[in-house]
Structures are given as C-alpha cells and as structure tokens.
C-alpha cells in the first residue's frame, strides 16, 4: 500500500451481522437431510466461504456432487427462516457511518447470495454510508478466491493499494491477501485472535464496536503492515 487509505472493504456475515452460527446450523441440517454427518465445529470453521466452495471443503473435492444443488437449496431455505430476526453486531452501523464520515469509501464484499445480502442490508440499515455492495452472485468464485474483492474494488473505483479489508474468517484474510490487501480481523465470527493473526491479520478486535473505538490505530497498523 503506497497511498493513504481511501476505502474500507467489509465482509458482512460474522463481521457486521451476527449470522455465523445460524449458517452453521443451517448447513448442518441441510447436510444431515442428504445423509452427511459433518460435525458442527467443522462447519463453523468453513463459514465465510461461498456456497460454491463450502461443500468441497466439508465433503472433499472428490465427493459425489449430484446432490450439491439440493444441499445448497436446503441451506438457503433453512437459513432464510432466521432473516426476520437478524441482528447487527455491536457498533456495526456506527462503524460504517464513522468510516463514511471520514471520507472513506465503504464497500461490502460478501460471499452471501444476493437474496441473503438483501436481508443483511435491511438488518444493517446503513445504505447512506455505502459506496458499493457486492455478493457471490457478482463473481465467478467466492472467497477465498479474490474475485468478489476485485469486483468490489472496481465498483468503488478503488485500487488494492489504497484499501483495508475487515473480516472475521481466515477466508477473508486469504481472499484479501491474494491482492496484497491488509485485513483487520474481528473475533465476532467465533475464531480466536491467535488464529486470525497466524493467518496474517494486521490486527484483531472483538467486534465492530471495539474496532470503532480503535479505528485510527487499526488503520495505521494495517497501513504499516502493507508497507513492510
């Protein structure tokens, strides 16, 4: 990163909205419906990948994929039941507003499908602060591939050298890292700080409110990491 920070890219599930464990249970139930008994802990660690990636991660790249579309559809249906009850994580909307008030372009770069994203946007209620929004439907491959991040950059008119990514999973860190974008980690998705740091996070905070309380420090640390 050779330019001042001009934009912040945010993951949504587990980063801004408290959905990680809802997704884990929905995938657990969908997999059980189709004869796959996958421990919930393994599913939790895969959340953050898009539905195009997660079944290979959980069932193996060589698994019989004939039921994959049905499993994905079951997950979508089971997860949708929770949409009316979705809740922002502490400080999420204030964090987005604060970044926009500083003149930073705020961009959502998520592996959620477009219907899921619409539910997340209603929950966030922060449209006025958003410069651009992307979903898994906008890219050929979801995280940890960098495709969604690349689309987000193009839509926001930003370069990888002038942004920071904020996410809660190792998939966020890997996706951003493939474009040499520093990633600030949040433990609000259920992963510990040590794991996020081990995968290359520039810094780790508890949730959006904690990041907001340390925003200057976090952006400075991320910039320093990108220059090192």
Rosetta blueprint (number, residue, H / E / L):
1 X L
2 X L
3 X L
4 X L
5 X L
6 X L
7 X E
8 X E
9 X E
10 X E
11 X L
12 X L
13 X E
14 X L
15 X L
16 X L
17 X E
18 X L
19 X L
20 X H
21 X H
22 X H
23 X H
24 X H
25 X H
26 X H
27 X H
28 X H
29 X H
30 X H
31 X H
32 X H
33 X H
34 X L
35 X L
36 X L
37 X L
38 X L
39 X L
40 X H
41 X H
42 X H
43 X H
44 X H
45 X H
46 X H
47 X L
48 X L
49 X L
50 X L
51 X H
52 X H
53 X H
54 X H
55 X H
56 X H
57 X H
58 X H
59 X H
60 X L
61 X L
62 X L
63 X L
64 X L
65 X H
66 X H
67 X H
68 X H
69 X H
70 X H
71 X H
72 X H
73 X H
74 X H
75 X H
76 X H
77 X H
78 X H
79 X H
80 X H
81 X L
82 X L
83 X H
84 X H
85 X H
86 X L
87 X L
88 X E
89 X L
90 X L
91 X L
92 X H
93 X H
94 X H
95 X H
96 X H
97 X H
98 X H
99 X H
100 X H
101 X H
102 X L
103 X L
104 X L
105 X E
106 X E
107 X E
108 X E
109 X E
110 X L
111 X L
112 X L
113 X L
114 X H
115 X H
116 X H
117 X H
118 X H
119 X H
120 X H
121 X H
122 X H
123 X H
124 X H
125 X L
126 X L
127 X H
128 X H
129 X H
130 X L
131 X L
132 X E
133 X E
134 X E
135 X L
136 X H
137 X H
138 X H
139 X L
140 X L
141 X L
142 X L
143 X L
144 X L
145 X L
146 X L
147 X H
148 X H
149 X H
150 X H
151 X H
152 X H
153 X H
154 X H
155 X H
156 X H
157 X L
158 X L
159 X L
160 X H
161 X H
162 X H
163 X E
164 X E
165 X E
166 X E
167 X E
168 X L
169 X L
170 X H
171 X H
172 X H
173 X H
174 X H
175 X H
176 X H
177 X H
178 X L
179 X L
180 X L
181 X L
182 X L
183 X E
184 X E
185 X E
186 X E
187 X H
188 X H
189 X H
190 X L
191 X L
192 X L
193 X H
194 X H
195 X H
196 X H
197 X H
198 X H
199 X L
200 X L
201 X L
202 X L
203 X E
204 X E
205 X E
206 X L
207 X L
208 X H
209 X H
210 X H
211 X H
212 X H
213 X H
214 X L
215 X H
216 X H
217 X H
218 X H
219 X H
220 X H
221 X H
222 X H
223 X H
224 X H
225 X H
226 X H
227 X H
228 X L
